[in-house]
């Protein structure tokens, strides 16, 4: 007869650490401001409507290429503008780069 030791303790479930900061994409707001459906956006950028929906709701992340395609479709200057709500009607957000002339 083989003598067995104590059974190993049950493994505790691992939990993902809570994210302290999560950036929000304003794709839904940009889309609704232009009167475009999620299916229309998906067709325009060549992705599935399910993927666009998951990106909009934050269920999955988007690749940089997909974000670039979405920003280009909306006519935004760069991808970073997807992290801001759309400008009110008649307004346009611009990016201004001011050089730092304090170098010695």
Secondary structure, DSSP 8 states (H G I E B T S, - for coil): -------------------S------HHHHHHHTT--HHHHHHHHT--HHHHHHHHHTSS---HHHHHHHHHHHT-SSGGGGGS----TT--------------
